[in-house]
């Protein structure tokens, strides 16, 4: 506790030595860093939501019988009609446009590990 108080006092002394222009520059730098961190956090949250949605979709897929008619998403807003052939084999997006065919159980492990 004493070392943190000493560190705080040292920082205050250094800040008191800065000119107004230097303080503005430090503020702009800190604001920029906070903005970058906020953007990164938002991207992480978005990715986590997408993985949770993928996990739920896999769970829902497992309860449908073969031959079930459904809409297949090609993009976030484009769906095409399709027929479920085998719920035990799925394609996993591993990033940068690459997909891997995998069995259902391993796919859940992959998605669960990413969340």
C-alpha positions as a Markdown table, in Angstrom:
| # | Residue | x | y | z |
|---|---|---|---|---|
| 1 | Unk | 0.0 | 0.0 | 0.0 |
| 2 | Unk | 2.8 | 2.4 | 0.8 |
| 3 | Unk | 4.6 | 1.7 | -2.5 |
| 4 | Unk | 1.4 | 2.6 | -4.4 |
| 5 | Unk | 1.1 | 5.8 | -2.5 |
| 6 | Unk | 4.7 | 6.7 | -3.3 |
| 7 | Unk | 4.2 | 5.8 | -7.0 |
| 8 | Unk | 1.1 | 8.1 | -7.1 |
| 9 | Unk | 3.0 | 11.0 | -5.5 |
| 10 | Unk | 5.9 | 10.5 | -8.0 |
| 11 | Unk | 3.4 | 10.6 | -10.9 |
| 12 | Unk | 1.7 | 13.7 | -9.5 |
| 13 | Unk | 5.1 | 15.4 | -9.2 |
| 14 | Unk | 5.9 | 14.6 | -12.8 |
| 15 | Unk | 2.5 | 15.8 | -14.0 |
| 16 | Unk | 3.0 | 19.1 | -12.1 |
| 17 | Unk | 6.3 | 19.7 | -14.1 |
| 18 | Unk | 4.5 | 19.4 | -17.5 |
| 19 | Unk | 3.4 | 22.5 | -19.5 |
| 20 | Unk | -0.3 | 22.9 | -20.5 |
| 21 | Unk | 0.6 | 21.9 | -24.1 |
| 22 | Unk | 2.3 | 18.7 | -22.9 |
| 23 | Unk | -0.7 | 17.9 | -20.8 |
| 24 | Unk | -2.9 | 18.3 | -23.8 |
| 25 | Unk | -0.7 | 16.0 | -25.8 |
| 26 | Unk | -0.8 | 13.4 | -23.1 |
| 27 | Unk | -4.6 | 13.7 | -22.9 |
| 28 | Unk | -4.9 | 13.2 | -26.7 |
| 29 | Unk | -2.6 | 10.2 | -26.6 |
| 30 | Unk | -4.5 | 8.6 | -23.7 |
| 31 | Unk | -7.9 | 9.3 | -25.4 |
| 32 | Unk | -6.6 | 7.6 | -28.6 |
| 33 | Unk | -5.4 | 4.6 | -26.7 |
| 34 | Unk | -8.7 | 4.3 | -24.8 |
| 35 | Unk | -10.6 | 4.5 | -28.2 |
| 36 | Unk | -8.5 | 1.7 | -29.6 |
| 37 | Unk | -9.1 | -0.4 | -26.5 |
| 38 | Unk | -12.8 | 0.3 | -26.7 |
| 39 | Unk | -12.9 | -0.8 | -30.4 |
| 40 | Unk | -11.0 | -3.9 | -29.6 |
| 41 | Unk | -13.4 | -4.8 | -26.7 |
| 42 | Unk | -16.4 | -4.2 | -29.0 |
| 43 | Unk | -14.9 | -6.6 | -31.7 |
| 44 | Unk | -14.2 | -9.2 | -29.0 |
| 45 | Unk | -17.8 | -8.9 | -27.7 |
| 46 | Unk | -19.2 | -9.2 | -31.3 |
| 47 | Unk | -17.1 | -12.3 | -31.9 |
| 48 | Unk | -18.2 | -13.9 | -28.7 |
| 49 | Unk | -21.9 | -13.3 | -29.6 |
| 50 | Unk | -21.3 | -14.9 | -33.0 |
| 51 | Unk | -19.7 | -17.9 | -31.5 |
| 52 | Unk | -22.6 | -18.3 | -29.0 |
| 53 | Unk | -25.0 | -18.0 | -31.9 |
| 54 | Unk | -23.0 | -20.7 | -33.8 |
| 55 | Unk | -23.1 | -22.9 | -30.8 |
| 56 | Unk | -26.9 | -22.6 | -30.5 |
| 57 | Unk | -27.3 | -23.3 | -34.2 |
| 58 | Unk | -25.3 | -26.5 | -33.8 |
| 59 | Unk | -27.4 | -27.6 | -30.9 |
| 60 | Unk | -30.6 | -26.8 | -32.9 |
| 61 | Unk | -29.2 | -28.7 | -35.9 |
| 62 | Unk | -28.7 | -31.8 | -33.9 |
| 63 | Unk | -32.3 | -32.2 | -33.0 |
| 64 | Unk | -33.6 | -32.0 | -36.6 |
| 65 | Unk | -34.0 | -35.3 | -38.6 |
| 66 | Unk | -32.3 | -35.9 | -41.9 |
| 67 | Unk | -34.4 | -34.6 | -44.8 |
| 68 | Unk | -35.6 | -31.6 | -42.9 |
| 69 | Unk | -36.2 | -28.5 | -45.1 |
| 70 | Unk | -34.5 | -25.3 | -43.8 |
| 71 | Unk | -33.0 | -22.0 | -44.8 |
| 72 | Unk | -29.2 | -22.0 | -45.1 |
| 73 | Unk | -27.4 | -18.7 | -44.5 |
| 74 | Unk | -25.0 | -17.7 | -47.2 |
| 75 | Unk | -24.4 | -14.2 | -45.8 |
| 76 | Unk | -25.9 | -12.3 | -42.9 |
| 77 | Unk | -28.9 | -11.3 | -45.0 |
| 78 | Unk | -29.1 | -14.0 | -47.8 |
| 79 | Unk | -30.6 | -17.4 | -47.1 |
| 80 | Unk | -31.3 | -20.2 | -49.6 |
| 81 | Unk | -33.6 | -23.2 | -49.1 |
| 82 | Unk | -31.8 | -26.5 | -48.4 |
| 83 | Unk | -32.4 | -30.0 | -47.1 |
| 84 | Unk | -30.5 | -31.4 | -44.1 |
| 85 | Unk | -28.6 | -34.4 | -45.3 |
| 86 | Unk | -26.5 | -35.4 | -42.3 |
| 87 | Unk | -26.5 | -33.5 | -39.0 |
| 88 | Unk | -23.4 | -35.3 | -37.9 |
| 89 | Unk | -21.1 | -33.6 | -40.5 |
| 90 | Unk | -20.9 | -29.8 | -40.5 |
| 91 | Unk | -18.7 | -27.2 | -42.1 |
| 92 | Unk | -16.7 | -25.0 | -39.7 |
| 93 | Unk | -15.4 | -21.5 | -40.7 |
| 94 | Unk | -11.9 | -21.5 | -39.4 |
| 95 | Unk | -11.2 | -18.0 | -40.7 |
| 96 | Unk | -10.0 | -16.1 | -43.7 |
| 97 | Unk | -12.5 | -17.9 | -46.0 |
| 98 | Unk | -11.5 | -21.4 | -45.1 |
| 99 | Unk | -13.9 | -24.1 | -44.1 |
| 100 | Unk | -13.3 | -27.6 | -42.7 |
| 101 | Unk | -15.8 | -30.5 | -42.7 |
| 102 | Unk | -15.9 | -32.0 | -39.2 |
| 103 | Unk | -18.2 | -34.2 | -37.1 |
| 104 | Unk | -20.8 | -32.6 | -34.9 |
| 105 | Unk | -19.2 | -33.4 | -31.5 |
| 106 | Unk | -15.7 | -32.0 | -32.4 |
| 107 | Unk | -17.4 | -28.9 | -33.9 |
| 108 | Unk | -19.0 | -28.1 | -30.6 |
| 109 | Unk | -15.6 | -28.4 | -28.9 |
| 110 | Unk | -14.0 | -26.0 | -31.4 |
| 111 | Unk | -16.7 | -23.4 | -31.0 |
| 112 | Unk | -16.8 | -23.9 | -27.2 |
| 113 | Unk | -13.0 | -23.4 | -27.0 |
| 114 | Unk | -13.3 | -20.1 | -29.0 |
| 115 | Unk | -15.9 | -18.6 | -26.7 |
